[in-house]
Amino acid sequence: MDALQINAEIYRNLGVIAEDESSLVKAMKYVRKLAEKWKNDPTRMSKEEYFAKIDRARAQAERGEGIVFTNKEDMHAWLDSL
């Protein structure tokens, strides 16, 4: 399901409860709560920040600064050390 379909589904469902003010208020409060949570998410980044991070990682890999594992045991040991 893509964003356009999700939006359509949300509006269809809002149409179902459109006559019930208390249900609309509950929906509004929940959506507001989700929006605040999303806005304050410390892991959220802009598209520009995301692609800049990828570019930095590629440059590090090209300089040989990445971590290479030759087997999964080494990888698990490294992950367990974090």
C-alpha positions, -999 to +999 in steps of 0.1 A: +000+000+000+015+034-010+010+067+007-018+078-017-038+046-009-031+050+028-044+086+027-075+075+008-082+048+034-078+073+063-102+097+047-127+069+039-127+059+075-130+095+087-161+097+065-176+068+084-172+085+118-179+121+104-212+123+122-199+113+156-181+142+172-166+122+201-151+097+176-136+126+155-121+142+186-105+108+196-091+105+160-078+140+161-061+135+194-045+103+183-032+118+150-019+149+168-001+125+192+015+106+163+025+138+146+043+151+178+060+118+183+072+119+146+084+155+148+104+148+180+119+116+167+157+120+172+165+094+145+145+114+118+166+131+092+160+151+060+166+135+026+197+157+022+211+145+056+203+109+047+222+110+013+251+130+029+254+102+054+255+076+026+282+097+008+303+098+039+300+061+044+310+054+008+340+077+012+351+059+043+348+026+026+369+038-004+396+049+021+395+014+037+381+027+070+352+003+071+350-029+092+353-062+072+343-096+085+354-128+069+330-150+088+299-146+109+316-155+142+338-125+139+308-103+131+289-117+161+319-112+184+321-075+172+284-070+177+285-085+212+313-062+221+292-031+215 
